[in-house]
Amino acid sequence: MELLPDVSSPTAVDIFKGDEVVDEVLLMVFISASYGREDSARRGPTVSAPLSPVVANYFMEKFEQQVVDQAVTKPKCWFRYVDDTFVIWPHGRDKLQEFLGHLNSINPRI
């Protein structure tokens, strides 16, 4: 029995999958949003930048997909809305700690 129905709607990652141009444009947006300060550009756009929510969501979708794809043991489901995540993990606490270690190793800035 499935807890949640399979709702197939494209995400930003699906739409731009493998599109290196999008990543380059986002980098230019970061640099523009930080007024040319390269150190700020590496951390992302300022919170008040109009595209910040869009860029953050795009980044998180790519990040989550990478985490789950590379994980040895995967969650049964993973849903995120803004900064809340709902995960069903049926593999026990030890495997959860391994997964969290993997999750935290992907990008040291978050």
Backbone as CSV, one residue per row, in Angstrom:
resi,resn,N_x,N_y,N_z,CA_x,CA_y,CA_z,C_x,C_y,C_z
1,MET,0.839,-1.178,0.000,0.000,0.000,0.000,0.885,1.242,0.000
2,GLU,0.617,2.122,-0.912,1.366,3.373,-1.001,0.745,4.420,-0.097
3,LEU,1.595,5.111,0.674,1.083,6.160,1.552,0.644,7.388,0.774
4,LEU,1.426,7.739,-0.210,1.129,8.927,-0.992,1.088,8.554,-2.469
5,PRO,0.143,9.082,-3.200,0.083,8.765,-4.625,1.274,9.361,-5.367
6,ASP,1.622,8.733,-6.474,2.713,9.234,-7.306,2.200,10.408,-8.117
7,VAL,2.612,11.599,-7.711,2.209,12.805,-8.419,3.381,13.205,-9.307
8,SER,3.214,13.077,-10.585,4.302,13.345,-11.516,4.162,14.723,-12.129
9,SER,4.811,15.672,-11.505,4.876,17.007,-12.089,6.348,17.362,-12.187
10,PRO,6.748,17.997,-13.271,8.174,18.280,-13.454,8.686,19.280,-12.432
11,THR,9.913,19.058,-11.994,10.579,19.988,-11.084,11.549,20.823,-11.899
12,ALA,12.130,21.814,-11.255,13.124,22.647,-11.944,14.293,21.807,-12.414
13,VAL,14.673,20.820,-11.611,15.785,19.960,-12.003,15.416,19.133,-13.228
14,ASP,14.183,18.626,-13.288,13.739,17.871,-14.467,13.795,18.737,-15.718
15,ILE,13.352,19.962,-15.606,13.275,20.851,-16.755,14.669,21.216,-17.265
16,PHE,15.597,21.489,-16.343,16.923,21.947,-16.735,18.005,20.890,-16.567
17,LYS,17.622,19.625,-16.417,18.579,18.554,-16.146,19.714,18.550,-17.174
18,GLY,20.920,18.579,-16.662,22.093,18.528,-17.516,22.361,19.806,-18.287
19,ASP,21.664,20.873,-17.954,21.835,22.114,-18.692,22.891,22.962,-17.996
20,GLU,24.118,22.895,-18.493,25.218,23.639,-17.891,25.040,25.142,-18.070
21,VAL,24.283,25.542,-19.075,24.026,26.962,-19.306,23.272,27.540,-18.110
22,VAL,22.302,26.787,-17.580,21.537,27.261,-16.422,22.468,27.496,-15.247
23,ASP,23.389,26.569,-14.991,24.333,26.745,-13.886,25.194,27.987,-14.089
24,GLU,25.629,28.238,-15.324,26.435,29.416,-15.610,25.623,30.701,-15.415
25,VAL,24.370,30.688,-15.855,23.509,31.863,-15.677,23.298,32.122,-14.192
26,LEU,23.067,31.073,-13.411,22.886,31.251,-11.978,24.136,31.834,-11.334
27,LEU,25.310,31.400,-11.782,26.546,31.969,-11.254,26.636,33.452,-11.575
28,MET,26.245,33.837,-12.796,26.262,35.255,-13.165,25.254,36.039,-12.327
29,VAL,24.100,35.434,-12.030,23.114,36.094,-11.162,23.712,36.300,-9.783
30,PHE,24.425,35.297,-9.268,25.066,35.427,-7.968,26.032,36.599,-7.963
31,ILE,26.856,36.668,-8.996,27.860,37.733,-9.069,27.189,39.092,-9.185
32,SER,26.158,39.187,-10.016,25.428,40.457,-10.158,24.755,40.847,-8.851
33,ALA,24.154,39.866,-8.187,23.430,40.150,-6.944,24.379,40.606,-5.844
34,SER,25.627,40.199,-5.922,26.577,40.598,-4.885,27.471,41.751,-5.341
35,TYR,27.047,42.433,-6.427,27.746,43.609,-6.933,29.207,43.339,-7.265
36,GLY,29.456,42.176,-7.864,30.793,41.878,-8.346,31.753,41.359,-7.302
37,ARG,31.302,41.196,-6.078,32.196,40.665,-5.048,32.231,39.152,-5.164
38,GLU,33.330,38.637,-5.651,33.420,37.214,-5.949,33.276,36.350,-4.701
39,ASP,33.778,36.812,-3.546,33.658,36.016,-2.330,32.197,35.809,-1.954
40,SER,31.365,36.820,-2.129,29.939,36.680,-1.856,29.265,35.802,-2.897
41,ALA,29.727,35.887,-4.126,29.127,35.109,-5.206,29.275,33.616,-4.957
42,ARG,30.344,33.207,-4.337,30.539,31.787,-4.070,29.545,31.265,-3.042
43,ARG,29.025,32.134,-2.196,28.064,31.710,-1.183,26.638,31.797,-1.692
44,GLY,26.391,32.489,-2.776,25.044,32.608,-3.327,24.538,34.027,-3.238
45,PRO,23.337,34.258,-3.777,22.784,35.612,-3.787,22.331,36.033,-2.398
46,THR,22.192,37.332,-2.208,21.705,37.829,-0.922,20.253,37.408,-0.737
47,VAL,19.822,37.357,0.492,18.460,36.934,0.799,17.433,37.846,0.146
48,SER,17.753,39.123,0.025,16.790,40.078,-0.523,16.757,40.101,-2.055
49,ALA,17.663,39.365,-2.709,17.661,39.337,-4.173,16.368,38.691,-4.667
50,PRO,15.738,39.245,-5.694,14.449,38.727,-6.172,14.483,37.261,-6.596
51,LEU,15.603,36.803,-7.099,15.682,35.417,-7.560,16.138,34.434,-6.485
52,SER,16.420,34.917,-5.280,16.951,34.036,-4.240,16.100,32.796,-3.986
53,PRO,14.777,32.916,-3.825,13.986,31.701,-3.586,14.046,30.713,-4.750
54,VAL,14.033,31.219,-5.968,14.084,30.353,-7.143,15.431,29.639,-7.212
55,VAL,16.502,30.388,-7.014,17.845,29.824,-7.076,18.039,28.808,-5.947
56,ALA,17.593,29.139,-4.752,17.731,28.231,-3.618,16.970,26.929,-3.870
57,ASN,15.763,27.029,-4.400,14.980,25.832,-4.676,15.646,24.985,-5.757
58,TYR,16.153,25.611,-6.795,16.852,24.895,-7.867,18.071,24.162,-7.290
59,PHE,18.855,24.861,-6.482,20.036,24.256,-5.877,19.647,23.065,-5.001
60,MET,18.635,23.242,-4.159,18.240,22.179,-3.245,17.705,20.955,-3.989
61,GLU,16.987,21.164,-5.078,16.500,20.020,-5.859,17.672,19.228,-6.429
62,LYS,18.662,19.919,-6.973,19.841,19.240,-7.506,20.605,18.528,-6.380
63,PHE,20.751,19.219,-5.264,21.474,18.659,-4.118,20.782,17.399,-3.604
64,GLU,19.472,17.466,-3.393,18.728,16.313,-2.878,18.794,15.132,-3.837
65,GLN,18.673,15.406,-5.131,18.749,14.333,-6.124,20.115,13.656,-6.074
66,GLN,21.170,14.449,-5.948,22.523,13.908,-5.857,22.683,13.058,-4.602
67,VAL,22.189,13.549,-3.476,22.300,12.821,-2.212,21.620,11.466,-2.316
68,VAL,20.391,11.452,-2.788,19.628,10.203,-2.852,20.216,9.259,-3.901
69,ASP,20.605,9.791,-5.059,21.176,8.940,-6.107,22.460,8.249,-5.653
70,GLN,23.289,8.941,-4.874,24.582,8.399,-4.453,24.514,7.590,-3.163
71,ALA,23.385,7.619,-2.471,23.269,6.915,-1.191,23.214,5.405,-1.399
72,VAL,23.875,4.681,-0.530,23.826,3.224,-0.578,22.454,2.754,-0.111
73,THR,22.000,3.296,1.008,20.672,2.992,1.543,19.824,4.246,1.372
74,LYS,18.679,4.095,0.736,17.857,5.259,0.372,16.598,5.344,1.233
75,PRO,16.101,6.560,1.475,14.837,6.704,2.194,13.683,6.171,1.345
76,LYS,12.617,5.758,2.027,11.432,5.284,1.303,10.768,6.439,0.559
77,CYS,10.739,7.611,1.189,10.253,8.816,0.509,10.972,10.025,1.084
78,TRP,11.000,11.088,0.290,11.674,12.334,0.678,10.886,13.474,0.060
79,PHE,10.286,14.305,0.892,9.543,15.470,0.420,10.066,16.701,1.141
80,ARG,10.208,17.787,0.389,10.656,19.044,0.989,9.735,20.157,0.551
81,TYR,9.432,21.037,1.504,8.720,22.273,1.209,9.487,23.384,1.903
82,VAL,10.086,24.264,1.135,10.935,25.360,1.614,12.053,24.774,2.478
83,ASP,11.959,24.868,3.805,13.033,24.349,4.650,12.575,23.215,5.564
84,ASP,11.439,22.618,5.260,10.943,21.467,6.018,11.063,20.216,5.159
85,THR,11.543,19.141,5.764,11.710,17.891,5.037,10.966,16.782,5.756
86,PHE,10.202,16.007,4.998,9.505,14.838,5.522,10.139,13.616,4.876
87,VAL,10.665,12.706,5.722,11.363,11.522,5.227,10.831,10.298,5.959
88,ILE,10.603,9.226,5.224,10.306,7.935,5.847,11.560,7.089,5.708
89,TRP,12.117,6.675,6.861,13.362,5.912,6.893,13.109,4.570,7.579
90,PRO,12.958,3.503,6.804,12.628,2.204,7.403,13.835,1.309,7.713
91,HIS,15.064,1.858,7.690,16.263,1.020,7.759,16.957,1.016,9.119
92,GLY,16.394,1.622,10.137,16.994,1.616,11.471,17.931,2.791,11.712
93,ARG,18.269,2.975,12.997,19.085,4.128,13.416,20.524,4.081,12.886
94,ASP,21.134,2.915,12.863,22.530,2.826,12.406,22.660,3.256,10.944
95,LYS,21.773,2.751,10.107,21.799,3.129,8.690,21.435,4.597,8.507
96,LEU,20.573,5.123,9.396,20.220,6.543,9.333,21.453,7.402,9.601
97,GLN,22.252,7.020,10.596,23.477,7.772,10.895,24.436,7.747,9.708
98,GLU,24.534,6.602,9.022,25.371,6.515,7.822,24.849,7.453,6.731
99,PHE,23.532,7.453,6.553,22.921,8.314,5.530,23.148,9.789,5.858
100,LEU,22.992,10.167,7.125,23.213,11.557,7.526,24.678,11.955,7.322
101,GLY,25.604,11.035,7.579,27.014,11.306,7.308,27.244,11.544,5.826
102,HIS,26.606,10.727,4.998,26.692,10.899,3.541,26.091,12.246,3.141
103,LEU,24.920,12.559,3.657,24.226,13.818,3.359,25.113,15.016,3.696
104,ASN,25.737,14.977,4.853,26.572,16.098,5.296,27.921,16.172,4.581
105,SER,28.301,15.115,3.880,29.601,15.120,3.185,29.502,15.696,1.768
106,ILE,28.317,15.828,1.225,28.146,16.244,-0.165,28.552,17.698,-0.380
107,ASN,28.106,18.593,0.488,28.436,20.010,0.329,28.754,20.593,1.705
108,PRO,30.016,20.928,1.966,30.395,21.410,3.298,29.823,22.774,3.667
109,ARG,29.228,23.498,2.698,28.686,24.837,2.996,27.277,24.801,3.566
110,ILE,26.639,23.640,3.503,25.289,23.563,4.059,25.179,22.449,5.068
